[in-house]
Amino acid sequence: MRSLSILYAFLGGALVGCAGALLFAPEKGTDLRNRIKEMLKKKGIDFSDDEVERLVRQISAQIEN
């Protein structure tokens, strides 16, 4: 059980780190959102523009805290 929580912590940190790298990359916001949508579609997840916008706001809020 302990190793599972360590794995979740690692994956959560990796996700936040990747999101931070994407958000702070020198790229236009619209290009970045399109790239996020393309990456999610490759994984079989289909997001609308509003859902991607909401996801970006959530990640931005977590990074700012």
Backbone as a chain_set.jsonl record, in Angstrom:
{"seq": "MRSLSILYAFLGGALVGCAGALLFAPEKGTDLRNRIKEMLKKKGIDFSDDEVERLVRQISAQIEN", "coords": {"N": [[0.829, -1.191, 0.0], [1.986, 1.207, 0.758], [3.911, 1.598, -1.211], [2.305, 2.043, -3.381], [1.138, 4.529, -2.791], [3.414, 6.109, -2.909], [4.01, 5.876, -5.588], [1.753, 7.164, -6.702], [2.196, 9.752, -5.714], [4.582, 10.376, -7.031], [3.73, 10.274, -9.734], [1.808, 12.295, -9.695], [3.412, 14.536, -9.108], [5.033, 14.5, -11.379], [3.135, 15.033, -13.353], [2.292, 17.649, -12.656], [4.735, 18.944, -12.968], [5.212, 18.596, -15.725], [3.015, 19.981, -16.739], [3.594, 22.546, -15.814], [5.945, 23.06, -17.243], [4.916, 23.104, -19.826], [3.154, 25.282, -19.627], [4.837, 27.424, -19.133], [6.397, 27.571, -21.318], [7.804, 29.234, -24.154], [5.469, 29.989, -25.976], [2.551, 30.692, -27.91], [-0.628, 31.05, -26.289], [-2.891, 29.936, -27.555], [-1.73, 28.164, -29.348], [-0.522, 26.442, -27.548], [-2.745, 25.371, -26.21], [-3.971, 24.014, -28.315], [-1.986, 22.127, -28.775], [-2.095, 20.709, -26.368], [-4.69, 19.625, -26.599], [-4.302, 17.961, -28.842], [-2.417, 16.147, -27.822], [-3.95, 14.921, -25.825], [-5.974, 13.776, -27.387], [-4.511, 11.845, -28.756], [-4.142, 10.094, -26.705], [-6.629, 9.125, -26.464], [-8.529, 10.693, -25.266], [-11.068, 12.961, -25.488], [-11.461, 16.329, -25.499], [-13.386, 19.3, -25.152], [-13.095, 22.73, -26.289], [-13.754, 24.415, -24.158], [-13.389, 22.721, -21.964], [-10.641, 22.239, -22.099], [-9.725, 24.814, -21.622], [-10.637, 25.161, -18.986], [-9.109, 23.183, -17.727], [-6.503, 24.207, -18.135], [-6.691, 26.561, -16.618], [-7.029, 25.444, -14.049], [-4.593, 24.105, -13.683], [-2.842, 26.261, -13.853], [-3.621, 27.7, -11.583], [-2.844, 25.92, -9.572], [-0.088, 25.955, -9.916], [0.549, 28.588, -9.308], [0.078, 28.669, -6.592]], "CA": [[0.0, 0.0, 0.0], [2.868, 2.36, 0.836], [4.559, 1.805, -2.507], [1.286, 2.592, -4.275], [1.004, 5.967, -2.514], [4.629, 6.74, -3.418], [3.837, 5.928, -7.039], [0.794, 8.228, -6.977], [2.864, 11.022, -5.443], [5.528, 10.587, -8.121], [2.977, 10.577, -10.944], [1.208, 13.62, -9.513], [4.488, 15.515, -9.262], [5.439, 14.514, -12.786], [2.066, 15.703, -14.091], [2.375, 19.083, -12.372], [5.965, 19.42, -13.595], [4.988, 18.678, -17.176], [2.067, 21.067, -16.987], [4.33, 23.789, -15.616], [6.844, 23.245, -18.381], [4.094, 23.502, -20.975], [2.565, 26.599, -19.428], [5.868, 28.457, -19.141], [7.132, 27.506, -22.581], [7.58, 30.442, -24.95], [4.559, 29.631, -27.061], [1.253, 31.346, -27.775], [-1.612, 30.285, -25.537], [-3.757, 29.149, -28.439], [-0.922, 27.049, -29.853], [-0.342, 25.512, -26.444], [-4.021, 24.67, -25.985], [-4.127, 23.055, -29.413], [-1.039, 21.035, -28.533], [-2.648, 19.904, -25.273], [-5.808, 18.861, -27.15], [-3.761, 16.915, -29.704], [-1.808, 15.126, -26.969], [-5.028, 14.186, -25.169], [-6.651, 12.962, -28.401], [-3.655, 10.682, -29.015], [-4.355, 9.178, -25.585], [-8.014, 8.66, -26.498], [-9.36, 11.582, -24.457], [-11.555, 14.047, -26.328], [-11.843, 17.494, -24.712], [-13.862, 20.469, -25.881], [-12.287, 23.921, -26.03], [-14.065, 24.892, -22.806], [-12.773, 21.813, -21.003], [-9.201, 22.502, -22.118], [-9.544, 26.101, -20.943], [-10.826, 24.903, -17.559], [-7.936, 22.424, -17.297], [-5.367, 25.128, -18.091], [-6.886, 27.438, -15.453], [-6.777, 24.669, -12.835], [-3.153, 23.871, -13.582], [-2.226, 27.566, -13.566], [-3.902, 28.026, -10.19], [-2.012, 25.064, -8.731], [1.296, 26.393, -10.026], [0.683, 29.866, -8.633], [0.028, 28.47, -5.139]], "C": [[0.874, 1.255, 0.0], [3.518, 2.646, -0.512], [3.574, 2.382, -3.523], [1.117, 4.09, -4.04], [2.245, 6.725, -2.984], [4.533, 6.886, -4.931], [2.868, 7.044, -7.423], [1.423, 9.606, -6.753], [3.84, 11.36, -6.569], [4.801, 10.991, -9.398], [2.317, 11.954, -10.862], [2.24, 14.724, -9.686], [4.947, 15.634, -10.701], [4.406, 15.249, -13.63], [2.125, 17.21, -13.883], [3.626, 19.677, -13.013], [5.827, 19.57, -15.102], [4.046, 19.824, -17.521], [2.761, 22.417, -16.822], [5.261, 24.077, -16.773], [6.07, 23.688, -19.617], [3.578, 24.93, -20.834], [3.602, 27.716, -19.499], [6.729, 28.423, -20.398], [6.829, 28.762, -23.402], [6.749, 30.151, -26.199], [3.244, 30.364, -26.835], [0.287, 30.437, -27.022], [-2.489, 29.409, -26.409], [-2.999, 27.956, -29.016], [-0.74, 25.982, -28.783], [-1.616, 24.711, -26.189], [-4.287, 23.645, -27.089], [-3.199, 21.865, -29.234], [-1.532, 20.109, -27.417], [-3.787, 19.035, -25.794], [-5.32, 17.716, -28.024], [-3.158, 15.784, -28.884], [-2.879, 14.276, -26.297], [-5.767, 13.294, -26.16], [-5.846, 11.718, -28.739], [-3.82, 9.63, -27.923], [-5.791, 8.67, -25.526], [-8.965, 9.496, -25.668], [-9.769, 12.751, -25.335], [-12.1, 15.168, -25.451], [-12.391, 18.566, -25.631], [-12.951, 21.649, -25.554], [-12.509, 24.443, -24.617], [-13.401, 24.02, -21.75], [-11.259, 22.001, -20.962], [-8.909, 23.807, -21.393], [-9.659, 25.93, -19.431], [-9.617, 24.15, -16.987], [-6.718, 23.332, -17.169], [-5.492, 26.068, -16.893], [-6.602, 26.702, -14.151], [-5.288, 24.449, -12.636], [-2.438, 25.162, -13.235], [-2.428, 27.945, -12.114], [-3.049, 27.195, -9.247], [-0.553, 25.511, -8.764], [1.516, 27.687, -9.276], [0.68, 29.723, -7.118], [1.292, 27.915, -4.678]], "O": [[0.556, 2.242, -0.664], [3.659, 3.803, -0.906], [3.968, 3.124, -4.422], [0.966, 4.847, -5.0], [2.135, 7.873, -3.415], [4.932, 7.909, -5.487], [3.128, 7.789, -8.367], [1.192, 10.525, -7.539], [3.911, 12.508, -7.007], [5.205, 11.94, -10.071], [2.277, 12.689, -11.849], [1.971, 15.734, -10.337], [5.219, 16.731, -11.188], [4.768, 16.008, -14.529], [2.018, 17.969, -14.846], [3.585, 20.788, -13.542], [6.276, 20.559, -15.68], [4.269, 20.549, -18.49], [2.532, 23.331, -17.614], [5.355, 25.216, -17.233], [6.527, 24.553, -20.364], [3.567, 25.693, -21.8], [3.275, 28.837, -19.886], [7.692, 29.181, -20.512], [5.718, 29.289, -23.346], [7.265, 30.079, -27.315], [2.866, 30.627, -25.693], [0.373, 29.212, -27.108], [-2.797, 28.273, -26.049], [-3.558, 26.868, -29.158], [-0.794, 24.784, -29.061], [-1.557, 23.5, -25.976], [-4.769, 22.544, -26.823], [-3.58, 20.727, -29.508], [-1.404, 18.887, -27.506], [-3.855, 17.847, -25.478], [-5.864, 16.614, -27.957], [-3.354, 14.609, -29.195], [-2.741, 13.056, -26.205], [-6.149, 12.175, -25.816], [-6.417, 10.655, -28.983], [-3.663, 8.434, -28.169], [-6.138, 7.879, -24.649], [-10.086, 9.068, -25.389], [-8.914, 13.457, -25.868], [-13.087, 14.979, -24.741], [-11.92, 18.728, -26.757], [-12.13, 21.569, -24.64], [-11.563, 24.864, -23.952], [-12.905, 24.532, -20.747], [-10.66, 21.928, -19.889], [-7.945, 23.893, -20.632], [-8.863, 26.493, -18.68], [-9.161, 24.453, -15.885], [-5.976, 23.234, -16.191], [-4.497, 26.343, -16.222], [-5.998, 27.27, -13.241], [-4.783, 24.594, -11.523], [-1.523, 25.162, -12.411], [-1.51, 28.457, -11.473], [-2.578, 27.703, -8.229], [0.138, 25.449, -7.748], [2.568, 27.871, -8.664], [1.23, 30.578, -6.423], [1.46, 27.671, -3.484]]}, "num_chains": 1, "name": "protein.A"}
